[in-house]
Amino acid sequence: MGIARMFRKSFGHRPDYAIILSGLFLIVIGLLFLSSASSDLAKIKYNDTYYFLKHQIINGFFPGLLGFFVGMGIYYRRWKKFAPLLLLLNLVLLVLVFTPLGYEAHGANRWVQLGPLSFQPSEFLKITFVLYLASLLSSASLRNKKKGWETYWLFLLVSGVVAGLILIQPATTMVVIIVGAGAIMYFFSGASFKHLALTFVLGAVLIGLLAIVTPYRLHRIAPFWNSIAQNIAPTFVLEGIEVDRFHVNQSLTSIGTGGLFGVGFGKSTSKYSVLPEPMGDSIFSVIAEEIGFVGSVIVLGLYLLLFWRATMLVKNSHDDFARLFVLGFVSVIMIQTIIHVAANSGLLPFTGVPLPFISYGGTSLAVSMTMLGIMAGVSKHANY
């Protein structure tokens, strides 16, 4: 009976099909270009051209499809009750990456292995952290001076714990995405300018300290920083640091090769040798090379359609909890998309951020599809 009640309120209403279809088209595009970008590596490594595509479907798409229907079927108010517990469980999973259940790959401890299942607990924070903040902020009156500061310190505490557990993996850009989305939620919930200014200062200090004490982070930032400083303030160019622009240069070359209409699907040459991580970090470059500027604009247009419909959902929903977590979900997706595309275009440092719905990564795809389902579930109750 309990499960039936959770779903009952969601039956009989039509969801926002634009949200669903934009996500669906991005998923299809992702599977197509994953097959193109990964075929050569899959053939060499596993003697199976479609190995990575099959892995993405089995470990990402199918779990994501389940998450989508569960997210759309459960009445969205039910999530508020379980939000603190879900975040707590997620924090436990984050700790497990440093136990024998966790394993290291590419120099980072980001994965947990439970029997045949392996996943990134930090990806789940895109749901659990956002739901918890929405629950917290929708229950607090931030315009009340005392209550506002109490909520702010709790926001900083929870964000600090989450950020700390992610940073030691290390996964710096994940912190930017998750905590950045949380900050957007916080300030749209009625926070004061003082809170905004203080958070900006604290964030800038933290990023600066991380760059100083961890040289590998500084080396990633250096190419981006120096390209700006050389044109604006040559005095501040970082001297004595080995600057590696290989990844950026190859991505720009790949994008430029595509021209207006691209070289044709599956015909990218950069993906075979010179483009690092073509099915993950650089998949937008592969897309731009194969379907050109016009195709890339269409792909980005689908993200903009999703963003527009989600913001309309935020505008039209009269429930603060729903408004805040939909804002958080779409902020996660858009921040991640902007960082990926900007890095491939030479506008931001390369940090290994996947393109939502498209890049290789089962956990990432499953989480993105679940967020899509929850937003679609909310849309069934919004007054358009």
TAGIDA-V176665 format. One record per residue. N is the residue number from 1. OMEGA is omega in radians with two decimals (NA if undefined). NEAR is the number of other ideal C-beta (glycine too) atoms within 8 Angstrom. D_FIRST is the distance of its C-alpha to the first C-alpha in whole Angstrom. Layout:
BEGIN
n->{N/N}
omega->{OMEGA/OMEGA}
near->{NEAR/NEAR}
d_first->{D_FIRST/D_FIRST}
END
This chain:
BEGIN
n->{1/2/3/4/5/6/7/8/9/10/11/12/13/14/15/16/17/18/19/20/21/22/23/24/25/26/27/28/29/30/31/32/33/34/35/36/37/38/39/40/41/42/43/44/45/46/47/48/49/50/51/52/53/54/55/56/57/58/59/60/61/62/63/64/65/66/67/68/69/70/71/72/73/74/75/76/77/78/79/80/81/82/83/84/85/86/87/88/89/90/91/92/93/94/95/96/97/98/99/100/101/102/103/104/105/106/107/108/109/110/111/112/113/114/115/116/117/118/119/120/121/122/123/124/125/126/127/128/129/130/131/132/133/134/135/136/137/138/139/140/141/142/143/144/145/146/147/148/149/150/151/152/153/154/155/156/157/158/159/160/161/162/163/164/165/166/167/168/169/170/171/172/173/174/175/176/177/178/179/180/181/182/183/184/185/186/187/188/189/190/191/192/193/194/195/196/197/198/199/200/201/202/203/204/205/206/207/208/209/210/211/212/213/214/215/216/217/218/219/220/221/222/223/224/225/226/227/228/229/230/231/232/233/234/235/236/237/238/239/240/241/242/243/244/245/246/247/248/249/250/251/252/253/254/255/256/257/258/259/260/261/262/263/264/265/266/267/268/269/270/271/272/273/274/275/276/277/278/279/280/281/282/283/284/285/286/287/288/289/290/291/292/293/294/295/296/297/298/299/300/301/302/303/304/305/306/307/308/309/310/311/312/313/314/315/316/317/318/319/320/321/322/323/324/325/326/327/328/329/330/331/332/333/334/335/336/337/338/339/340/341/342/343/344/345/346/347/348/349/350/351/352/353/354/355/356/357/358/359/360/361/362/363/364/365/366/367/368/369/370/371/372/373/374/375/376/377/378/379/380/381/382/383/384}
omega->{-3.13/-3.14/3.14/3.13/-3.13/-3.08/-2.94/-3.05/-3.11/-3.13/3.02/3.14/3.13/3.10/3.06/-3.07/3.11/3.08/-3.10/-3.06/3.10/3.08/-3.13/3.12/3.12/3.11/3.12/3.09/3.13/3.14/3.12/-3.07/3.00/3.11/3.13/-3.04/-3.01/-2.98/-3.09/3.14/3.13/3.14/-3.12/-3.00/-3.03/-3.09/3.13/-3.06/-3.04/-3.09/-3.07/3.08/3.11/3.14/3.14/-3.14/-3.08/-3.02/-3.14/-3.04/-3.11/3.03/3.12/3.10/3.06/3.13/3.13/-3.08/3.05/3.14/-3.14/-3.05/-3.13/3.08/-2.91/-3.13/3.13/-3.10/-3.08/-3.11/-3.04/-3.06/3.13/3.14/3.13/3.11/3.13/3.11/3.12/3.10/3.08/3.11/3.11/3.11/-3.09/3.14/-3.14/3.09/3.08/3.09/3.11/3.07/-3.07/3.06/-3.13/3.07/-3.11/3.07/-3.07/-2.99/3.04/3.11/3.07/-3.06/-3.14/-3.06/2.99/-3.07/3.09/-3.14/-3.12/3.12/-3.12/3.12/3.11/3.09/-2.99/3.14/3.14/3.12/3.13/3.14/3.11/3.10/-3.13/-3.01/3.12/3.14/-3.08/3.06/-3.05/3.11/3.00/-2.98/-3.11/-3.12/-3.14/-3.14/3.09/3.12/-3.14/-3.14/3.07/3.07/3.12/-3.13/-3.12/3.12/3.14/3.11/3.13/-3.12/-3.13/-3.14/3.12/-3.08/-3.10/3.11/-0.06/3.09/-3.00/-3.07/3.06/3.07/3.14/-3.10/-3.03/-3.13/3.07/3.08/3.09/3.12/3.09/3.09/-3.08/-3.05/3.06/3.12/3.08/-3.14/-3.11/3.10/3.11/3.12/3.13/-3.11/-3.12/3.13/3.12/3.13/-3.14/3.13/3.14/3.12/-3.13/3.14/3.11/3.13/3.12/3.13/-3.11/-3.02/3.11/-3.05/-3.09/3.08/3.12/3.13/3.09/-3.11/-3.00/-3.13/3.14/-3.12/-3.08/3.13/3.08/-3.07/-3.12/-3.11/-3.03/-3.07/-3.08/-3.14/-3.03/3.06/-3.13/-3.11/3.03/3.14/3.12/-3.08/-3.13/-3.13/-3.06/-3.09/-3.12/-3.10/3.14/3.10/3.13/3.10/3.14/3.13/3.14/3.14/-3.10/3.14/-3.06/-3.05/3.06/-3.13/-3.14/-3.12/3.12/-3.03/3.07/3.07/-3.11/-3.05/-3.06/-3.03/-2.93/-3.07/-3.13/3.08/-3.06/-3.12/-3.14/-3.06/-3.00/-3.03/3.09/3.09/3.08/3.11/-3.12/3.14/-3.03/-3.14/2.97/-3.11/-3.11/3.12/3.13/3.11/3.11/3.11/3.13/3.09/3.09/3.05/3.13/3.08/3.10/3.13/-3.11/-3.12/3.10/3.11/3.03/3.09/3.08/-3.10/-3.00/3.11/3.14/-3.13/-3.09/3.13/3.14/-3.12/-3.05/-3.09/3.02/3.06/3.12/-3.13/-3.09/3.07/3.08/-3.10/-3.06/3.09/-3.14/3.12/-3.13/-3.13/-3.13/-3.09/-3.14/3.11/3.11/-3.13/3.12/-3.10/3.10/3.10/3.03/-3.12/3.08/-3.13/3.12/3.06/-3.06/3.13/-2.96/-3.08/3.11/3.13/-3.05/-3.12/-3.13/-3.13/-3.13/3.13/3.13/3.13/3.09/3.07/3.11/3.13/3.13/3.09/3.10/3.10/3.10/-3.09/3.11/-3.10/3.14/-3.12/3.11/NA}
near->{4/5/6/7/8/10/11/8/6/11/6/2/7/4/11/12/7/9/16/11/8/13/13/8/9/15/14/8/13/13/12/9/13/16/11/13/13/14/11/8/10/14/10/5/7/6/4/8/6/9/11/13/12/9/10/15/10/9/10/15/13/9/10/15/9/8/13/13/9/10/15/13/9/13/10/12/9/9/12/11/6/8/13/8/7/12/13/8/9/13/11/8/11/13/9/11/14/7/7/3/8/12/8/7/7/3/4/9/9/10/12/13/9/6/4/2/6/7/10/11/13/12/11/13/14/15/13/13/14/15/15/13/16/16/13/12/15/12/5/11/7/13/5/7/5/6/10/15/8/9/12/12/8/9/13/10/8/13/10/8/9/15/11/8/11/16/11/7/11/8/11/11/10/10/12/10/14/16/12/10/15/14/10/11/17/14/9/8/12/6/10/7/5/6/12/10/8/8/11/8/8/9/10/8/8/8/8/8/8/11/10/7/5/9/5/6/10/12/11/10/10/11/12/9/10/11/9/8/13/8/5/5/5/6/5/7/8/11/4/3/8/4/9/7/7/7/11/11/8/14/16/10/10/17/12/7/10/15/9/6/9/14/11/6/8/7/7/15/7/15/13/7/4/6/14/8/8/15/12/11/13/16/17/12/15/18/14/16/15/17/13/14/10/10/13/13/8/9/13/9/8/12/14/8/10/15/11/8/13/14/10/9/15/11/6/9/13/4/10/8/12/14/10/15/15/14/14/16/16/14/12/14/14/10/12/13/11/8/14/14/11/9/16/12/9/8/5/8/8/10/10/8/11/14/13/12/11/15/14/11/12/12/12/13/15/14/14/14/16/14/14/13/14/16/16/15/16/13/13/11/10/11/5/6}
d_first->{0/4/6/5/6/9/10/10/13/15/16/19/21/24/24/28/29/32/30/29/32/34/32/32/36/36/34/36/39/38/38/41/43/42/43/47/47/46/47/51/49/47/50/52/49/47/49/46/47/43/42/41/39/37/36/35/33/31/31/30/29/27/25/25/24/21/21/22/19/16/18/19/15/14/14/18/17/14/17/19/17/18/21/23/22/22/25/26/25/27/30/30/30/33/35/34/36/39/38/39/36/37/40/43/43/46/47/44/41/38/36/34/34/31/32/32/30/33/32/33/31/33/31/28/29/29/26/25/28/28/24/26/29/27/25/28/30/28/28/32/35/37/40/40/43/42/38/39/41/38/36/38/39/36/35/39/37/34/36/39/37/35/38/40/38/38/42/43/41/43/41/43/42/38/39/41/38/35/37/39/35/34/38/37/34/36/39/37/35/38/40/44/46/47/44/45/48/47/45/47/50/48/46/50/51/48/49/53/53/50/53/56/55/53/56/54/52/55/56/53/54/58/58/56/58/61/61/60/63/66/66/65/66/68/68/65/65/63/66/67/63/63/61/59/59/58/55/55/58/57/54/56/58/56/54/58/59/56/58/57/55/55/56/53/50/51/54/54/56/55/52/54/56/57/53/51/48/48/44/43/45/47/45/46/50/49/47/50/53/52/51/53/53/51/48/48/47/45/43/43/42/39/38/40/38/34/36/37/34/32/34/34/30/31/33/31/28/28/26/28/25/24/28/29/27/28/31/31/30/32/35/34/35/38/39/39/40/43/44/44/46/48/49/50/52/54/53/51/51/49/47/45/42/40/40/36/34/38/39/39/36/32/31/32/31/27/27/29/27/24/25/26/23/21/25/24/20/22/25/22/22/26/29/31}
END
